[in-house]
Every structure is written in C-alpha cells, then in structure tokens.
Amino acid sequence: MKFFKISILFAIVIFIISCSKEDGADSNSSFKSSNFAASINPDDLVGEWKLSTMQADTLVDLNQDGTGDENLLNESSCFNDMKIIFNEDKTFSTVNAHLDFNGGTSDAEFICIKNRVDFGTWDIEEADLILNISIDGTIYTQRKPLNYNTSTFGFGVSKAESNIYVTDPGDTSASKIRILALEYTRI
C-alpha cells in the first residue's frame, strides 16, 4: 500500500511539473528577449565615430585634482584620439590608446601609449557588431551586442578587455579600475 501511495504521489508530481513547463513556455514565449532584438542596418554605422565615454566601475582620480570620476575621459587626455571609422566596404580602422602604470615612478603615475592604429573587417548581425581585427598579423574576432542610436553606439567591456586599456602591475592607483563600457559618438 505504501508503494502504491508513493507511486501515485510521484505520478502527480511528474504531471504537475510537466504541465507547468508547458504552460510556462506558452505564456512566456512572446516575451523572449530574442523577439525584441533590434536589428541595426550596417549602413547606419558607416562613418567616423569618436570615443565619448570610457565608463569605469569605480571613481578614478588620474589627474590627481582631488576629484574622482567614473568616466576616464574626464581624468586623462590619453584616450582623446580614440576613434573608429567604419567603411562601406565593411573594412574599418581604429585608433587606440592605453594607460601603462609600469612606466611611472609612483603608483599614481602612468605613461600614455596612444595612436596605435588597427585594421580589420566588420559586419552587423541583428544588433551585434562583429569585428575581425588584425593585430601583428593575427586575426582576432570580437562580437559585441550594441546599444545604438543614430548619434552614438556603445558596448560592454569584459575584465580581460579592460586590461587592454589599463596596464597595471597590481599595486598602483589603477589596480581597482575595471572598464565596464565604451561609448562612441558620430563625428
């Protein structure tokens, strides 16, 4: 008798779970984020874009004026020349920079290494920017979901990518910096 009750209970649980999954899937299918994905027309990105925001996750006082800011562009002119040019033939060029705290004489000093130019190809898939970048003869592919409007586009930056913009030996004023997002504005 005990086995029979457990079997019935088990069957009821399976029935409830299976019905819940079907009902939940049906009621939520129209709310999947993929149904709301905005597509970006590649022609809309063609042109020149200048870096307008480099958002960090902490206040930074790189210029040592006593006031911190989460936007590194307000703290250093190092990134002022960063830009990307998207060409109609789906090629691009980008001007990059980064802060190198290994070269400073104290934990607050850095060297700005700027005006490195990289080239590659690009494309848009739905709302994702796909970049194939050639650096020192090696092709690197990046896929970035974009936040886009007609005058700006932006994307998130991973911890590893953040290290591209700030080189830190681990014991400087930059040690806690993590860049979370970049935003570019049409020129």
BATI-731983 format. One record per residue (C-alpha): x, y, z. Coordinates in steps of 0.2 Angstrom, whole numbers, plus 5000, padded with zeros to 4 digits. Example, Ala and Ser with C-alpha at 12.3 -4.5 7.8 and 13.67 -1.06 7.14 Angstrom:
2
506249785039506849955036
//
This chain:
187
500050005000501450125004502250084987500650124979500450294988502250344983501950294965500350404964501250544973502650534961501550524946500550684952502250774954502850724937501150784930501150954939502950984933502650934915501051044914501951194922503351184910502151184895501051324902502551424907503351404890501751454881501451604892503251674891503651634873503151804867504251884880505951804875507251944873507651874855505851934850506352104854508052114847508352264837509252254820510452384815510752424797512552414793512452574783511952664799513752634806514752694791515752844795516852914809516552884827517552964842517652894859516552994870516452884886517552764895516552714910517452634925516652544939517552654952517952834954519652874947520753024950522153004937522453194935522653204954521553354956520653284971519053244962518753074955517653024940517052864933517252924915519152904912519053034898518753164912520353114921521553094907521853164889522652994884521052924876520553094867521153024850520252854851519052834836518452704824518052734805516852604798516952604779515652554766516652404760516552334778518352374782518752484797520252574806520352614824521452724834521852664851522752704867523052644884523752694901525352604907525752614925527352514924528252664917527852784931528952824946527552814958525952714960524952864953526052904938525752824921526352834903525052864890525352754875524252814861523952824842524052634839523052604823522252434820521352374804520052244800518352204794516652224802514852174800513252184809512152034814510452094821511152214835512852134837514452214829515752084823517452144822518952044814520452144819522252114813523552144826525352104822524751984809523551884820521651904817520551924832518651914831517552004843515652004844514852154854513052174857512752364853511752494862511452604847510552764841510852874827512252984835513052854847513452674850514152584865514652414871515152324887516952284891517552124899518852114913520152044900519752184888519852314901521652264903521952324885521652504891522552504908524152404910524452384929525752294939524552264953525052394966524552564959523152684959522452594944522352424952520552434956520052504939518852404928518152474912516352424910515852514894516452614879515352744870515752824853514852974846514753004827515853144821
//
